[in-house]
Amino acid sequence: MIDAAALRAWCHDRPGVTEERPFGPQTTVFKVEGKLFALSALESEPPLKLSLKCEPELAEALRRDYEAVIPGYHLNKRHWNTVVLDGSLPDGMVLDMLEDSYDLVVSALPRATRERLGWSPG
């Protein structure tokens, strides 16, 4: 099961990622080039909850199919899901959702920024 250390390591392994706490000491925000792609209260009691950006149609399908995926907490429910890391979802699936969130944000950045990050679609 993915824990806070694994989540933090995955995020920091991506180009352009910073870790901030703009909403106070409890909520860790991961940004790429200043744009939010993941947030979580990493020091909270288990199960850890992770909010991620998602394409609207996929967000709805994930919520419908998995109890551990709920509308984004205090976020635009159309574009954000909160994933409860209680072990009910395979780690690979959670990491895919995290990568999709990162990719959605990077894909909207200017081409020169995407190239500097070494990002390409797919």
Buried (B, 14 or more C-beta within 10 A) or exposed (E): BBEBEBBBEBBEEBEBBEEEEEEEEEBBBBBBBEBBBBBBBBEEEEBBBBBBBBBEEEBBEBBEEBEBBBBBEEBEBEBBBBBBBEEEBEEEBBBEBBBBBBBBBBEEBEEEBBEEBEBEEE
